[in-house]
Amino acid sequence: MRPSILSRGGTDAPGATGDHLEARGVHVRLGGRPVLRDVDLAVGPGELVALVGPNGAGKSTLLSVLAGDLTPDAGQVLLGGEPLHRLPARRLARRRSVLPQSQRLAFSFPAEEVVRMGRSPWWRTPHEQDDDRAVAVALAAADVRHLAVRAYPRLSGGERARTDLARVLAQDTGVVLLDEPTAALDLRHQQSVLATARRLADAGGVVVVVLHDLGLAGAWADRVVVLRDGEVRADGAPSDVLVPALVEEVYGLPVAVVEVGGRPVVVPVRRQSEERA
């Protein structure tokens, strides 16, 4: 996919590049419990960063903070040097798009209309004339063109996930935040989603993706950020971060790491006690 992220018409143009996304000293408490603790993270144009860690590590919370959907109790997030909380909602929607873990729709919109919702930030702007092209490109990139007239609630979980991704792609922003975009997908579509994310980054975009599959993180990310108990345990190149000692410490199980095509692949190792069981 080569969306208009390749255009460089300024930060509020579709697909504009050049925005740095940065979290500084972010703290978040939910229900009286600390969920994020003093988190620093900077992502620049051209980077695909994977957030990984065990359940409850704070990955989705951090993504919500980076998106501006959740205000931290301390610290701040900067987008292109501007404090995120100062950006009007519509302007923010023209600069970053977000794929949440799940999306609920009360009405049986056709899949194409769900994708077209991603174009709403460009309503009544000169870029509105690109709506049809952007929607068509997004449908094709997410492999849901054949589902265009199907009612969204009648789609399978994987089909809905790909339709939601197409909506994000149609929004055509320079910053793309994806929360577990591969969770409901088969192997082929998992690879396709990460390949699309990779192309967005290669075109100059800022891409942050929450993943549970360390193999996908190792195969596609420029950097892997490991969270544990709300803190950044490691941040670096996949080959530097996805090493047995660190993975075993964070996830609490033995693993082997093998190299495939110059990229690390993490494989769980069965304990002897499990073999006897």
The 8 nearest C-alpha neighbors of each residue, nearest first, counted from 0:
[[1, 140, 2, 195, 198, 136, 137, 199],
 [2, 0, 3, 5, 4, 198, 199, 202],
 [3, 1, 4, 0, 5, 171, 136, 133],
 [2, 4, 5, 14, 6, 13, 1, 171],
 [14, 3, 5, 2, 6, 15, 173, 13],
 [4, 6, 3, 202, 7, 14, 2, 15],
 [7, 5, 3, 4, 8, 15, 14, 13],
 [8, 6, 15, 9, 16, 5, 12, 14],
 [7, 9, 12, 6, 15, 10, 11, 13],
 [10, 8, 12, 11, 7, 15, 16, 17],
 [9, 11, 15, 12, 94, 16, 8, 18],
 [10, 12, 9, 93, 94, 13, 15, 90],
 [11, 13, 15, 9, 8, 10, 14, 93],
 [14, 12, 171, 15, 172, 3, 4, 11],
 [4, 13, 15, 172, 173, 171, 3, 12],
 [16, 14, 7, 173, 10, 12, 13, 4],
 [17, 15, 173, 203, 204, 18, 7, 14],
 [16, 18, 44, 19, 15, 10, 203, 79],
 [19, 17, 79, 16, 78, 20, 44, 43],
 [18, 20, 43, 79, 78, 42, 44, 21],
 [21, 19, 78, 42, 41, 77, 18, 79],
 [20, 22, 41, 77, 76, 40, 42, 19],
 [23, 21, 76, 40, 39, 75, 41, 25],
 [24, 22, 39, 75, 74, 25, 76, 21],
 [23, 25, 37, 74, 38, 39, 26, 22],
 [24, 26, 74, 38, 37, 23, 73, 75],
 [25, 27, 36, 73, 35, 37, 72, 71],
 [28, 26, 35, 71, 72, 34, 33, 29],
 [27, 29, 33, 32, 34, 31, 30, 72],
 [30, 28, 32, 31, 33, 34, 27, 35],
 [29, 31, 32, 28, 33, 34, 27, 72],
 [30, 32, 29, 28, 33, 34, 27, 72],
 [31, 33, 28, 29, 30, 34, 27, 35],
 [34, 32, 28, 35, 27, 29, 31, 36],
 [33, 35, 229, 28, 27, 57, 32, 29],
 [36, 34, 229, 27, 26, 33, 57, 230],
 [35, 37, 26, 230, 229, 38, 25, 34],
 [36, 38, 24, 25, 26, 39, 35, 230],
 [39, 37, 25, 24, 36, 230, 231, 23],
 [40, 38, 23, 22, 24, 37, 25, 41],
 [39, 41, 22, 21, 38, 42, 23, 20],
 [40, 42, 21, 20, 22, 43, 39, 19],
 [43, 41, 20, 19, 21, 46, 205, 40],
 [42, 44, 19, 46, 205, 45, 20, 41],
 [45, 43, 205, 203, 204, 46, 17, 19],
 [44, 46, 203, 200, 201, 204, 205, 43],
 [47, 45, 200, 44, 205, 43, 48, 221],
 [46, 48, 206, 220, 221, 200, 207, 197],
 [47, 49, 207, 222, 220, 223, 221, 46],
 [50, 48, 223, 208, 209, 216, 207, 220],
 [49, 51, 209, 224, 208, 225, 223, 210],
 [52, 50, 225, 210, 211, 209, 224, 226],
 [51, 53, 226, 225, 56, 227, 54, 50],
 [54, 52, 56, 250, 55, 227, 51, 249],
 [55, 53, 56, 52, 57, 58, 211, 227],
 [54, 56, 57, 53, 228, 58, 229, 227],
 [55, 57, 227, 228, 229, 54, 226, 53],
 [58, 56, 229, 60, 55, 59, 34, 61],
 [59, 57, 61, 60, 56, 50, 62, 209],
 [58, 60, 62, 61, 57, 63, 178, 209],
 [61, 59, 63, 57, 62, 58, 64, 34],
 [60, 62, 64, 58, 63, 59, 57, 65],
 [61, 63, 65, 59, 64, 60, 66, 58],
 [64, 62, 66, 60, 68, 61, 69, 65],
 [63, 65, 69, 61, 67, 66, 62, 68],
 [66, 64, 62, 63, 67, 61, 76, 22],
 [67, 65, 63, 64, 68, 62, 97, 176],
 [66, 68, 64, 69, 65, 63, 83, 70],
 [67, 69, 63, 66, 64, 70, 65, 62],
 [70, 68, 64, 63, 67, 71, 66, 60],
 [69, 71, 64, 72, 67, 68, 84, 27],
 [72, 70, 27, 73, 26, 25, 69, 74],
 [71, 73, 27, 26, 70, 28, 74, 25],
 [74, 72, 26, 71, 25, 75, 27, 24],
 [73, 75, 25, 24, 23, 26, 71, 72],
 [74, 76, 23, 22, 25, 77, 73, 82],
 [75, 77, 22, 21, 83, 82, 23, 65],
 [78, 76, 82, 81, 21, 80, 83, 20],
 [79, 77, 20, 81, 80, 19, 83, 18],
 [78, 80, 18, 19, 81, 77, 20, 17],
 [79, 81, 77, 78, 82, 19, 20, 18],
 [82, 80, 77, 78, 79, 83, 85, 86],
 [83, 81, 77, 84, 85, 76, 78, 80],
 [82, 84, 77, 85, 86, 76, 78, 81],
 [83, 85, 82, 86, 67, 70, 76, 87],
 [86, 84, 83, 82, 87, 81, 88, 91],
 [85, 87, 83, 84, 91, 88, 90, 82],
 [88, 86, 90, 89, 91, 85, 84, 92],
 [89, 87, 91, 90, 92, 86, 93, 85],
 [90, 88, 92, 91, 87, 120, 93, 86],
 [89, 91, 93, 92, 87, 88, 86, 94],
 [90, 92, 88, 94, 89, 93, 86, 87],
 [93, 91, 89, 90, 94, 95, 120, 88],
 [94, 92, 90, 91, 120, 11, 172, 95],
 [95, 93, 172, 91, 92, 173, 174, 11],
 [94, 96, 174, 172, 92, 175, 93, 91],
 [97, 95, 175, 167, 172, 176, 92, 174],
 [96, 98, 176, 177, 175, 99, 167, 95],
 [97, 99, 177, 178, 176, 167, 164, 100],
 [100, 98, 178, 101, 97, 177, 102, 179],
 [99, 101, 178, 179, 98, 102, 180, 177],
 [102, 100, 99, 103, 160, 98, 163, 178],
 [101, 103, 104, 99, 100, 163, 98, 159],
 [104, 102, 105, 101, 152, 106, 151, 159],
 [103, 105, 106, 102, 107, 152, 108, 151],
 [104, 106, 103, 107, 152, 108, 151, 102],
 [107, 105, 104, 108, 152, 151, 150, 103],
 [108, 106, 150, 151, 152, 109, 105, 104],
 [107, 109, 150, 106, 151, 112, 110, 113],
 [110, 108, 150, 148, 149, 112, 111, 151],
 [109, 111, 147, 113, 151, 112, 149, 150],
 [110, 112, 147, 114, 113, 109, 115, 148],
 [113, 111, 115, 114, 109, 110, 108, 116],
 [114, 112, 110, 116, 111, 115, 108, 166],
 [113, 115, 166, 111, 112, 116, 117, 165],
 [114, 116, 112, 117, 113, 118, 134, 111],
 [117, 115, 113, 118, 114, 119, 112, 166],
 [116, 118, 170, 166, 115, 169, 119, 114],
 [117, 119, 170, 116, 115, 120, 121, 169],
 [118, 120, 122, 121, 116, 117, 115, 170],
 [121, 119, 122, 118, 93, 89, 92, 117],
 [122, 120, 119, 127, 124, 118, 126, 123],
 [123, 121, 119, 124, 127, 120, 118, 126],
 [124, 122, 121, 127, 125, 126, 120, 119],
 [123, 125, 126, 121, 122, 127, 128, 120],
 [126, 124, 127, 128, 123, 121, 122, 129],
 [125, 127, 128, 124, 129, 121, 130, 13],
 [128, 126, 129, 125, 121, 130, 122, 124],
 [127, 129, 126, 130, 125, 131, 124, 132],
 [130, 128, 127, 132, 126, 131, 133, 125],
 [129, 131, 133, 127, 132, 128, 134, 118],
 [132, 130, 134, 133, 129, 135, 128, 115],
 [131, 133, 135, 129, 134, 130, 136, 128],
 [132, 134, 130, 136, 169, 135, 131, 129],
 [133, 135, 137, 131, 169, 132, 136, 115],
 [134, 136, 132, 138, 137, 133, 131, 139],
 [137, 135, 133, 139, 134, 138, 140, 132],
 [136, 138, 165, 140, 134, 139, 169, 135],
 [139, 137, 144, 143, 135, 141, 136, 140],
 [138, 140, 142, 136, 137, 144, 141, 143],
 [139, 141, 137, 142, 138, 0, 136, 165],
 [140, 142, 138, 165, 139, 161, 143, 137],
 [143, 141, 139, 140, 144, 138, 161, 145],
 [144, 142, 146, 138, 145, 141, 139, 162],
 [143, 145, 138, 146, 147, 139, 142, 135],
 [144, 146, 143, 147, 142, 148, 138, 149],
 [147, 145, 143, 149, 144, 148, 110, 111],
 [146, 148, 111, 110, 144, 145, 149, 109],
 [149, 147, 109, 146, 110, 111, 150, 145],
 [150, 148, 109, 146, 147, 110, 151, 153],
 [151, 149, 109, 107, 153, 108, 152, 110],
 [150, 152, 110, 153, 154, 109, 108, 107],
 [153, 151, 154, 150, 107, 104, 159, 108],
 [154, 152, 151, 150, 155, 149, 107, 159],
 [155, 153, 151, 152, 158, 159, 156, 150],
 [154, 156, 158, 157, 159, 153, 152, 160],
 [157, 155, 159, 158, 183, 160, 154, 184],
 [156, 158, 183, 160, 184, 159, 155, 161],
 [159, 157, 155, 161, 160, 156, 154, 162],
 [160, 158, 162, 156, 157, 161, 154, 163],
 [159, 161, 157, 163, 158, 162, 156, 164],
 [160, 162, 164, 158, 163, 159, 141, 165],
 [163, 161, 159, 165, 164, 160, 158, 143],
 [162, 164, 166, 160, 161, 165, 159, 167],
 [163, 165, 161, 167, 162, 166, 160, 168],
 [164, 166, 137, 168, 162, 167, 163, 141],
 [167, 165, 114, 117, 163, 169, 164, 168],
 [168, 166, 164, 170, 165, 169, 96, 117],
 [167, 169, 165, 170, 171, 166, 137, 164],
 [170, 168, 166, 171, 133, 134, 137, 117],
 [171, 169, 117, 118, 167, 168, 172, 166],
 [170, 172, 14, 169, 13, 168, 4, 3],
 [173, 171, 14, 94, 95, 174, 13, 170],
 [172, 174, 14, 204, 15, 16, 94, 95],
 [175, 173, 95, 205, 172, 204, 206, 94],
 [174, 176, 206, 96, 95, 97, 205, 207],
 [177, 175, 97, 207, 208, 206, 96, 98],
 [176, 178, 208, 98, 180, 97, 209, 179],
 [179, 177, 209, 99, 100, 180, 208, 98],
 [178, 180, 209, 210, 181, 182, 100, 177],
 [179, 181, 178, 182, 177, 160, 100, 98],
 [180, 182, 189, 184, 179, 183, 192, 188],
 [183, 181, 179, 184, 180, 211, 189, 210],
 [184, 182, 157, 181, 156, 160, 185, 180],
 [185, 183, 157, 181, 189, 182, 188, 186],
 [184, 186, 188, 187, 189, 183, 157, 181],
 [185, 187, 189, 188, 190, 184, 191, 181],
 [188, 186, 190, 189, 185, 191, 184, 192],
 [187, 189, 191, 190, 185, 186, 184, 192],
 [190, 188, 186, 181, 192, 191, 187, 184],
 [189, 191, 188, 193, 187, 192, 194, 186],
 [190, 192, 188, 194, 189, 193, 195, 187],
 [193, 191, 195, 189, 194, 190, 188, 196],
 [194, 192, 196, 195, 190, 191, 197, 189],
 [193, 195, 197, 191, 196, 192, 190, 198],
 [194, 196, 198, 192, 193, 197, 191, 199],
 [197, 195, 193, 199, 194, 198, 192, 200],
 [196, 198, 194, 200, 195, 199, 193, 201],
 [199, 197, 201, 195, 200, 196, 202, 194],
 [200, 198, 196, 202, 204, 197, 201, 195],
 [199, 201, 204, 45, 197, 203, 202, 198],
 [200, 202, 198, 45, 203, 199, 197, 204],
 [203, 201, 199, 200, 5, 204, 198, 45],
 [204, 202, 45, 44, 200, 201, 16, 199],
 [203, 205, 200, 173, 44, 45, 199, 16],
 [204, 206, 174, 44, 46, 200, 45, 43],
 [205, 207, 47, 175, 174, 176, 200, 204],
 [208, 206, 48, 176, 47, 49, 177, 175],
 [207, 209, 177, 49, 178, 176, 50, 210],
 [208, 210, 50, 178, 179, 49, 51, 177],
 [211, 209, 179, 212, 51, 50, 208, 49],
 [210, 212, 51, 213, 209, 52, 179, 53],
 [211, 213, 214, 215, 210, 216, 51, 181],
 [214, 212, 216, 215, 217, 211, 265, 210],
 [213, 215, 264, 217, 212, 216, 265, 218],
 [216, 214, 218, 217, 213, 212, 219, 210],
 [217, 215, 213, 220, 214, 218, 219, 49],
 [216, 218, 214, 237, 215, 263, 219, 213],
 [217, 219, 215, 216, 262, 214, 220, 263],
 [218, 220, 216, 217, 215, 193, 197, 221],
 [221, 219, 47, 222, 216, 48, 49, 217],
 [220, 222, 47, 48, 236, 46, 219, 223],
 [223, 221, 236, 48, 235, 220, 237, 49],
 [222, 224, 49, 237, 235, 234, 48, 236],
 [225, 223, 234, 50, 233, 49, 51, 226],
 [224, 226, 51, 233, 52, 232, 231, 50],
 [227, 225, 231, 52, 230, 232, 56, 229],
 [226, 228, 56, 230, 229, 52, 232, 231],
 [229, 227, 56, 230, 226, 57, 55, 34],
 [230, 228, 35, 57, 34, 56, 227, 36],
 [229, 231, 227, 36, 226, 228, 232, 35],
 [232, 230, 226, 233, 225, 38, 227, 224],
 [231, 233, 225, 226, 230, 227, 234, 224],
 [234, 232, 225, 231, 224, 240, 235, 226],
 [235, 233, 224, 223, 225, 222, 240, 232],
 [234, 236, 222, 223, 240, 239, 237, 233],
 [235, 237, 222, 239, 238, 221, 223, 240],
 [238, 236, 240, 217, 239, 241, 223, 222],
 [237, 239, 236, 240, 241, 263, 262, 242],
 [238, 240, 236, 237, 241, 235, 242, 234],
 [241, 239, 237, 242, 238, 235, 236, 233],
 [242, 240, 237, 238, 239, 246, 243, 263],
 [241, 243, 240, 245, 244, 246, 256, 239],
 [244, 242, 246, 245, 254, 247, 255, 256],
 [245, 243, 247, 246, 242, 248, 254, 253],
 [246, 244, 248, 247, 243, 242, 249, 241],
 [247, 245, 249, 243, 248, 244, 250, 242],
 [246, 248, 252, 251, 253, 244, 250, 245],
 [247, 249, 245, 246, 251, 250, 244, 252],
 [250, 248, 246, 247, 251, 245, 227, 52],
 [251, 249, 247, 252, 248, 246, 53, 52],
 [252, 250, 247, 248, 249, 253, 246, 53],
 [251, 253, 247, 250, 254, 267, 248, 268],
 [254, 252, 247, 268, 267, 251, 255, 243],
 [255, 253, 267, 268, 266, 243, 247, 252],
 [254, 256, 266, 265, 243, 267, 268, 257],
 [257, 255, 265, 264, 266, 263, 243, 242],
 [256, 258, 264, 263, 255, 259, 265, 266],
 [257, 259, 263, 262, 261, 264, 260, 256],
 [260, 258, 262, 261, 263, 257, 264, 218],
 [259, 261, 262, 258, 263, 218, 264, 257],
 [260, 262, 259, 258, 263, 238, 218, 257],
 [261, 263, 259, 258, 260, 218, 217, 264],
 [264, 262, 258, 217, 257, 238, 256, 259],
 [265, 263, 214, 257, 256, 258, 217, 266],
 [266, 264, 256, 255, 214, 213, 263, 254],
 [265, 267, 255, 254, 256, 268, 264, 257],
 [268, 266, 254, 253, 255, 269, 265, 252],
 [269, 267, 254, 253, 270, 266, 255, 252],
 [270, 268, 273, 271, 267, 274, 253, 272],
 [269, 271, 273, 272, 268, 274, 253, 252],
 [272, 270, 274, 273, 275, 269, 276, 268],
 [271, 273, 275, 270, 274, 276, 269, 268],
 [274, 272, 276, 270, 271, 275, 269, 268],
 [273, 275, 271, 276, 272, 270, 269, 268],
 [276, 274, 272, 273, 271, 270, 269, 268],
 [275, 273, 274, 272, 271, 270, 269, 268]]
